[in-house]
Amino acid sequence: MTPTPRYSRILLKLSGEALLGDQQYGVDPKVLSFVAEQVKSVRALGVEIGIVVGGGNIFRGMTASSATGMERATADHIGMLATVMNGLALQDGLERAGVETRVMTAIEMNEVAEPYIRRRAIRHIEKGRVVVFVAGTGNPYFTTDTAAALRAVEIGAQVMLKATKVDGVYDKDPHVHADAVRIPAISYGRVLVEGLKVLDAAAVSLCMENDLPIVVFDLDTHENVLKAVRGEEVGTMISKEGTR
């Protein structure tokens, strides 16, 4: 018997880096297939899905701005276009797996994707389509984490799932400190006060204001998305109470 999902509508945040796989740049087709199969298995449970994808595997606006002196708004707009490329690649992977998908963009480009309209997005989701939201919020100075929190609230998602290359929130950077400890559950307030960098502060604050739980987990582990949707203990749960 298939376990009943804990959530009926989710927002899945995929970092651009998660799409790299073993490559140095771009999108690994094997990762696309892996993600598509995970999304397909969740959709098979009847769960409604929105996805926000980052663009860091192609271009990261903040990094380019600080490293080259490029004007920040220009750099961020280039980063937004990178998310569109990732979104189109993800749509192709999902549809090859048999998952009906729509790409909606916060920056109009009618020949490529639908413009983001909240009510239209909800209608697609209600019809069982996976909606991939690209181009962030359409504004510079906002990360795709913030875009994910915003879209999650707008579509009425019950949880935001942040799939990344780290298996949760740690008390300090696990790449630097060998004794870093993963925290199974934590409150929004503690994430903000301690400055834990798993999401940016604006995204955490928006989720806190709307009591939207966040689950941070490792995308590379098989069925982690499915486990998170079922409410199984994967990664780290960020919530008001700081418990699962």
Secondary structure in CASP SS format (residue, H / E / C, confidence):
PFRMAT SS
TARGET T0000
AUTHOR 0000-0000-0000
METHOD secondary structure of the structure
MODEL  1
M C 1.00
T C 1.00
P C 1.00
T C 1.00
P C 1.00
R C 1.00
Y C 1.00
S C 1.00
R E 1.00
I E 1.00
L E 1.00
L E 1.00
K E 1.00
L E 1.00
S C 1.00
G H 1.00
E H 1.00
A H 1.00
L H 1.00
L C 1.00
G C 1.00
D C 1.00
Q C 1.00
Q C 1.00
Y C 1.00
G C 1.00
V C 1.00
D C 1.00
P H 1.00
K H 1.00
V H 1.00
L H 1.00
S H 1.00
F H 1.00
V H 1.00
A H 1.00
E H 1.00
Q H 1.00
V H 1.00
K H 1.00
S H 1.00
V H 1.00
R H 1.00
A C 1.00
L C 1.00
G C 1.00
V C 1.00
E E 1.00
I E 1.00
G E 1.00
I E 1.00
V E 1.00
V E 1.00
G C 1.00
G C 1.00
G C 1.00
N C 1.00
I C 1.00
F C 1.00
R C 1.00
G H 1.00
M H 1.00
T H 1.00
A H 1.00
S H 1.00
S H 1.00
A H 1.00
T H 1.00
G C 1.00
M C 1.00
E C 1.00
R H 1.00
A H 1.00
T H 1.00
A H 1.00
D H 1.00
H H 1.00
I H 1.00
G H 1.00
M H 1.00
L H 1.00
A H 1.00
T H 1.00
V H 1.00
M H 1.00
N H 1.00
G H 1.00
L H 1.00
A H 1.00
L H 1.00
Q H 1.00
D H 1.00
G H 1.00
L H 1.00
E H 1.00
R H 1.00
A C 1.00
G C 1.00
V C 1.00
E C 1.00
T E 1.00
R E 1.00
V E 1.00
M E 1.00
T E 1.00
A C 1.00
I C 1.00
E C 1.00
M C 1.00
N C 1.00
E C 1.00
V C 1.00
A C 1.00
E E 1.00
P E 1.00
Y C 1.00
I C 1.00
R H 1.00
R H 1.00
R H 1.00
A H 1.00
I H 1.00
R H 1.00
H H 1.00
I H 1.00
E H 1.00
K C 1.00
G C 1.00
R C 1.00
V E 1.00
V E 1.00
V E 1.00
F E 1.00
V E 1.00
A C 1.00
G C 1.00
T C 1.00
G C 1.00
N C 1.00
P C 1.00
Y C 1.00
F C 1.00
T C 1.00
T H 1.00
D H 1.00
T H 1.00
A H 1.00
A H 1.00
A H 1.00
L H 1.00
R H 1.00
A H 1.00
V H 1.00
E H 1.00
I H 1.00
G C 1.00
A C 1.00
Q C 1.00
V E 1.00
M E 1.00
L E 1.00
K E 1.00
A E 1.00
T E 1.00
K C 1.00
V C 1.00
D C 1.00
G C 1.00
V E 1.00
Y E 1.00
D C 1.00
K C 1.00
D C 1.00
P C 1.00
H C 1.00
V C 1.00
H C 1.00
A C 1.00
D C 1.00
A C 1.00
V C 1.00
R E 1.00
I E 1.00
P C 1.00
A E 1.00
I E 1.00
S E 1.00
Y H 1.00
G H 1.00
R H 1.00
V H 1.00
L H 1.00
V H 1.00
E C 1.00
G C 1.00
L C 1.00
K C 1.00
V C 1.00
L C 1.00
D C 1.00
A H 1.00
A H 1.00
A H 1.00
V H 1.00
S H 1.00
L H 1.00
C H 1.00
M H 1.00
E H 1.00
N C 1.00
D C 1.00
L C 1.00
P C 1.00
I E 1.00
V E 1.00
V E 1.00
F E 1.00
D E 1.00
L C 1.00
D C 1.00
T C 1.00
H C 1.00
E C 1.00
N H 1.00
V H 1.00
L H 1.00
K H 1.00
A H 1.00
V H 1.00
R H 1.00
G C 1.00
E C 1.00
E C 1.00
V C 1.00
G C 1.00
T E 1.00
M E 1.00
I E 1.00
S E 1.00
K C 1.00
E C 1.00
G C 1.00
T C 1.00
R C 1.00
END
